[in-house]
């Protein structure tokens, strides 16, 4: 582990252990130690059925970046990395995302390809692609004014606000994603990745994008396939060099407000007009697999960004959260 990682881990251990609730803090501190030492060995009381039966959890996750890097250490990242999303994935929603178009989509899109068998015969193979449509249960919950699974929970239902606040008070940490949601968790063969994105938006791209996959067999498992994009200003972000920019400014019929751009300050107005203000300089992947225990706070470390995640079992038959 590098000195930079040690510093990050030591701060998080100190910060999280000072939270109210000694037992919770001790669990958190021990988890952070185990996270940096290797894969922990958990007790058998966390065993889950190996059959494809869903267990319901509340998931809360914070993803944060390390803004101040140790200049004496040089981290090298693979070149030519591309952000790769799964063929088919679940999307997390807010109630305001529900539109007639979203509700009208009931069939999963598929991609058809021809596969040749060993005997020379061919067959058509259909592969699910894109966002998985809302389930019947999600639609029923929406119709009954209940917050469905895989919809962001209101902030007053979150448990990790103290941890987020402590991170935000440090200038070298920046929160890119903090959300909570309920969901059923299946075994690996029946689980579907969840699309994640966060951080600042540059043109039509987010700093943080990728997917996580939560599954359960004997234990809970988290697989991360996340990417952190680092941007730099492109030459075309200089408005004075954009062809026809003066004409766009003088177009009285334009309903788009044009604001002065500054270095690495996204200007959504220019993005709407089709100008690319930034280009991706580096893509930093986080591809890890972690075995977890329900109810505990887990820390996933990385030289450039980290994750705090907690999965808490809940009874799906309990009083649901009302839509707001």
Secondary structure, 3 states (H helix, E strand, C coil): CCHHHHHHHHHHHHHHHCCCCHHHHHHHHHHHHHHHHCCCCCCHHHCCCCCCCCEEEEEEEEEEEECCCCCCCCCCCCCCCCCCCCCEEECCECHHHCCHHHHHCCCCCEEEEEEECCCCCEEEEEEECEECCCCHHHHHHHHCCECCCCECCCHHHCCCHHHHHHHHCCCCEEEEEEEEEEEEECCHHHCCCEEEEEEEEECCEEEEEEEEEEEECCCEEEEEEEEEEEEEECHHHCHHHCCCHHHHHHCCCCCCCCCCCECCECCHHHHHCCCCCEEEEEEEEEEEEEEECCCCEEEECCCCEEEEEEEEECCCCCCCCECC
